[in-house]
Amino acid sequence: DRTEARRASVAVGRFKMIADARKLRQREAELIEEITDLKASKWDTEQDLKRVRKKLDDAKKTNEELLKRFADFHGQMEVQLLNVEKERVKSQNLELKISELNFALDNERHARETTEDAELRMLAHRH
């Protein structure tokens, strides 16, 4: 009787071990699937990260290019402003020279008129 009970107990034990082994294999398969999913997810995340880094690098390059263009434009505007100022000074200098020439012409005309008047008076005085 004891032997029979022992055999039954061993059979139950084997049945439980087989069931436990099946559960463990099923859990192992689930874990392998989770690991595979996590690896795929990690790969996707790494690809996303690479794309984001590339976009960031592209944005930095675009920003640097825009800053360079702005600096070039600003430099060109500075040169244009200097050229405008030079032209303004040239114009003022020309206006000053014209005023000086007009003044000299007025003085010369006045001197000539004065000389002619004096000559006419002398001629009129002689006669």
C-alpha positions as CSV (number, residue, x, y, z in Angstrom):
1,D,0.0,0.0,0.0
2,R,2.8,2.3,0.9
3,T,4.5,1.5,-2.4
4,E,1.4,2.3,-4.3
5,A,1.0,5.5,-2.4
6,R,4.6,6.4,-3.1
7,R,4.2,5.6,-6.8
8,A,1.1,7.8,-6.9
9,S,2.9,10.6,-5.1
10,V,5.9,10.3,-7.5
11,A,3.5,10.3,-10.5
12,V,1.7,13.4,-9.1
13,G,5.1,15.0,-8.5
14,R,6.2,14.2,-12.1
15,F,2.9,15.6,-13.5
16,K,3.5,18.8,-11.5
17,M,7.1,19.0,-12.7
18,I,6.0,18.5,-16.3
19,A,3.4,21.2,-15.8
20,D,5.9,23.5,-14.1
21,A,8.4,22.8,-17.0
22,R,5.7,23.7,-19.5
23,K,4.9,26.9,-17.6
24,L,8.6,27.7,-17.5
25,R,9.0,27.1,-21.2
26,Q,6.0,29.2,-21.9
27,R,7.3,32.0,-19.7
28,E,10.7,31.7,-21.3
29,A,9.1,32.1,-24.8
30,E,7.2,35.1,-23.5
31,L,10.4,36.6,-22.1
32,I,12.3,35.9,-25.4
33,E,9.4,37.7,-27.2
34,E,9.5,40.6,-24.8
35,I,13.3,40.9,-25.2
36,T,12.9,40.8,-29.0
37,D,10.3,43.5,-28.8
38,L,12.5,45.6,-26.5
39,K,15.4,45.1,-28.9
40,A,13.3,46.2,-31.8
41,S,11.9,49.1,-29.8
42,K,15.5,50.1,-28.8
43,W,16.5,49.9,-32.5
44,D,13.5,52.1,-33.4
45,T,14.4,54.5,-30.7
46,E,18.0,54.7,-31.8
47,Q,16.8,55.3,-35.4
48,D,14.5,58.0,-34.1
49,L,17.3,59.5,-32.1
50,K,19.6,59.5,-35.2
51,R,16.8,61.2,-37.2
52,V,16.4,63.8,-34.5
53,R,20.2,64.4,-34.3
54,K,20.3,64.8,-38.1
55,K,17.5,67.3,-38.0
56,L,19.2,69.2,-35.2
57,D,22.5,69.2,-37.2
58,D,20.7,70.4,-40.3
59,A,19.0,73.1,-38.2
60,K,22.3,74.2,-36.8
61,K,23.9,74.4,-40.3
62,T,20.9,76.4,-41.5
63,N,21.2,78.7,-38.6
64,E,24.9,79.2,-39.1
65,E,24.3,79.8,-42.8
66,L,21.6,82.4,-42.0
67,L,23.8,84.1,-39.4
68,K,26.7,84.2,-42.0
69,R,24.3,85.7,-44.6
70,F,23.1,88.2,-42.1
71,A,26.6,89.2,-41.2
72,D,27.5,89.5,-44.9
73,F,24.4,91.6,-45.5
74,H,25.1,93.7,-42.4
75,G,28.7,94.2,-43.7
76,Q,27.4,95.2,-47.1
77,M,25.0,97.7,-45.5
78,E,27.8,99.2,-43.5
79,V,29.8,99.6,-46.7
80,Q,26.8,101.2,-48.4
81,L,26.3,103.6,-45.5
82,L,30.0,104.5,-45.7
83,N,29.7,105.1,-49.4
84,V,26.6,107.3,-48.9
85,E,28.5,109.3,-46.3
86,K,31.5,109.7,-48.6
87,E,29.1,110.9,-51.4
88,R,27.5,113.4,-48.9
89,V,30.8,114.8,-47.9
90,K,31.9,115.1,-51.6
91,S,28.6,116.9,-52.3
92,Q,29.2,119.3,-49.4
93,N,32.8,119.9,-50.6
94,L,31.5,120.6,-54.2
95,E,28.8,123.0,-52.8
96,L,31.6,124.7,-50.7
97,K,33.8,125.1,-53.8
98,I,30.9,126.4,-55.8
99,S,30.2,129.0,-53.1
100,E,33.9,129.9,-53.0
101,L,34.0,130.3,-56.8
102,N,30.8,132.4,-56.8
103,F,32.3,134.6,-54.1
104,A,35.5,135.0,-56.1
105,L,33.5,135.8,-59.2
106,D,31.5,138.4,-57.3
107,N,34.7,139.9,-56.0
108,E,36.3,139.9,-59.4
109,R,33.1,141.4,-61.0
110,H,32.9,144.1,-58.3
111,A,36.6,144.9,-58.7
112,R,36.2,145.1,-62.5
113,E,33.1,147.3,-62.2
114,T,34.9,149.5,-59.7
115,T,37.9,149.7,-62.1
116,E,35.6,150.5,-65.1
117,D,33.8,153.1,-63.1
118,A,37.0,154.7,-62.1
119,E,38.3,154.7,-65.7
120,L,35.0,156.2,-67.0
121,R,35.2,158.9,-64.4
122,M,38.7,159.7,-65.4
123,L,37.8,159.8,-69.0
124,A,34.8,162.0,-68.2
125,H,37.0,164.2,-66.1
126,R,39.5,164.7,-68.9
127,H,36.9,165.9,-71.3
